[in-house]
C-alpha cells in the first residue's frame, strides 16, 4: 500500500509530479500516481501524457500518510474542482495527516481554509492567495502538517523535504548526494 498519493489532473506540471515520484521511489517510499479523471492517461500542461498508477476511486486513503498536489495550470484549477479529492484533503487535515503542495497548488489548502496561520510558500504570482497562511519566500516550507514549495525549480528540494518527513534528514541528504544535487556532495 502506498505511503503517499500524488494527484494528476489535466494540466499538471510534469516536473513537479515526476521528480517527486522519482525521488520518493528511490528512497523506497511507496507513492501512487493517482488520476482524478476516468482515464489512467493524463496530459500535463506541456502536452506530456503520463500513465497514472490508479484512478481516484481506487486510491487507498486509509493507508497513505500524505497527499501531494503538483501545480501547473490548469492542473491546479482542475484539482480544486475535484470534490471527492477536496473531501479527502479535509479528512487528512482533520486527522493531522500530511498535506504537501507545490507551485500554484498550495492555494488549494488556502481555499479550504486549512492553514490556520501556518507558514507556507507557493509560486510568487499566487502569494496573495495565501490569505489563511503566513507566506514565506523560501524554496520549501514545512510547518505543521504542511510541506509547500515554490515551483518547478524547487522540486528537488521539495521532494527532499517530503523524504525527510517520512524518513529523516540523513536519508534525504543521501538521495541528494546520489543524484549529485549540488557541489557539497
N, C-alpha and C positions, 0 to 999 in steps of 0.2 A: 504494500500500500504506500502511496506517495506521502512524503512528508510535507511537500509544498505543491501548490497548484498555481500555474501561471495561465492567464486567460488571453485567448486570441479572438479579437473582434475584427471584422473587416476594417482595414486601415491602420492596423497596429504598426508600431515602429519595430522593424525586424531586428535591428542591432540590440535594442533594449530587451527583446524577448530571447533571442537565440544566445546571446552572451551569458545571460543569467542561467539558462538551461544548461549550456555547455559547462560553465564553471561549477555549478552545483553538482552535476553528474560526475565531473572529475573528482569532486570531493566526496563521492559516494552518498550524496543526499538525493533521495528519490524525489523527482519532480515530474509531474504530469503537465503536458501542454494540453489545455482544455479549450475546445472551440465553443463559442457561445452561439454558433449557428447550427443549422441542421446538417452540416457537412463537416467532415474532418479537414478538408482543404480550406484554408483561409488565406486570403490575399492581403499583403501588407500595404502600407501607404506608398511604398516604392515599387509596387507591382511584383513582389516576390511571393509566390504561393508556397506555403508550408503545410504539411500534413500534421495535424494535431494528433495526440495520443488517444484522446477520448472526447466525447461530447459532454456538454454541461450536465445533462441528465444522468450521466454515468460517473460523475466526479464523486469521490469519497471525501466529503467534507468532514465527516466524523473523525477520520484518521489523520488527515492533513493538519499540520500545525500552523501553516502560513498561506495566505492568499497574496499573490504577486500580480500587480497590474502594470503592464508595459504602457508607455504613452503612444504618441502618434495621433494624427488626425486623418480621418475621422474616427480612428480606433477608440480614443477616449470617449468621444460622444456616443459611440455605439455601446461601449461598456456601461456608460451611465444610463442608457436606455434599456438595459437588460435587467428587468425587475427580479427574476429569480437569483441572479448574482448579487444584486443590491441587498436582498433579504439575507443571503448567506454572509455578506460583509457585516451587516448589522449584528447578526448572531455571533460572528467571530469577535467583534468589538465587545459585546456583552459578556462573552466568555474570556476576555483578555487574551485572545489568541492573536498571533502576529499578523499585521497588515503592512504590506510593502507596496510601493508605487514609485514610478519614475516619470519624469518629463511633465506632461500635462495631467497624467493620471492621479497624482496626489490631490488634485481638485475634487475628485470623486469622494474622497473621505471627508472633505470640507462640505460638499453638497449634502452629505448625510449627517453633518454636524457631529462628527466623531472625535475631532481633535481635542476639544475642551482645553485649548490653550497650549497643547503640546507644541514643541518646536517641529518645524517641517520645512522642506525645500521643494522646489519644482522648477520647471523651465521658466526663465526670467519673465517672459511675456504673460505668465499666468500667476505671478506672485501676488497681484492684487486680489486674486480669487481665493487666497488662503486666509479668509477673514476669521475663521474659527481656530487658526493656528498662529503661532509666532513664527513668521517667515525668517529663515536664516539662509544667508547666501554662502552656502558651503556645498561641496560636491555631493556629500551624503550626510543625512541627519538621522540618527537613531535616537528616538525618545519614546519612552513607554513601549507600547505595542507596535509603534510605527517605525518603519525604515523608509525614508524617501530620498530621492536623488534628482538631479537637475536635468539630465538628458543623455543622448547617445554617447557623448564624450565622457560621461562619468559612469558608464555602465559597468566597467570592470571594478571600480571602487564600490559600486552598489552591490554587485554580486559578492564581493569580498565581505562586505558588512553583513549580508544575509548568511554567508558561510560562518562568520563569527558568531552570529546569533545561534545557529544550530550546533556548532562545534565549539570553537574557541579561536582566539586571535592567532596562535601558532598555526592552526590548520588553515586559516585564511591566508596567512603570510606564506605558507608552504605552496599553496596554489599560485599565488602571485609570483613566487620565485620560479616555479615550474614553467610558467608562460613568459618569463623574463619581462615582467610588467614594467620595471624601471631599473635604473643602474645600480640601485642599492643591493640588488640580489646577485 
